[in-house]
């Protein structure tokens, strides 16, 4: 571990092996991409904190998150409780954490919750989605395709998605309704805002995979 810590390239190569990502003479996902992705997540969480407070941050931390003051419920590999007992909780976004949040196994250590960031679609294989993107635009229309890409970038309000997709909020709302009716987007109310997330079917459509159709 000391040797890994002293060599960033070696550490990233090791992380590539653990993540099942290709590594050939250089890590396919650069340090810059990881840093930028984590920084974007922090910026988005900060905006969520300003708009909706800690309730909004904790309830949108992960698709499985359920915030019921003073308890945060999350899907976890094993049944476990992390009791803060007056200690603060460090929220650590992670580029390589997959699927579910995790924490230190030893409850005596400082409380840290590592959660996976929401990656851009095709982040591990840039440039491979061009044909799929064109086909998606033909299938659902350019505005709905842009909104679906935007919501795949992370949980967001209608206004945020409208800005990302370059359209008006009323127009975005109409198209998001159609995407929701097609089970490509899920929406839930939080205080005075409606937050939208991409569904597994939506991600499959964006990635060109064979989707599992909900019944």
LINRA-V460028 format. One record per run of one state. SS is the DSSP state (a for helix, b for strand, c for the rest). FROM is the first residue (numbers start at 1). TO is the last residue. Records with the same first field share a line. If there is no record, write none. Layout:
# LINRA-V460028
SS = FROM-TO ; FROM-TO
This chain:
# LINRA-V460028
c = 1-1 ; 7-7 ; 20-22 ; 24-26 ; 28-30 ; 60-65 ; 69-70 ; 74-89 ; 95-101 ; 104-111 ; 117-129 ; 141-141 ; 153-155 ; 166-168 ; 182-184 ; 191-192 ; 199-199 ; 208-215
a = 2-6 ; 8-19 ; 31-59 ; 130-140 ; 142-152 ; 158-165 ; 169-181 ; 200-207
b = 23-23 ; 27-27 ; 66-68 ; 71-73 ; 90-94 ; 102-103 ; 112-116 ; 156-157 ; 185-190 ; 193-198
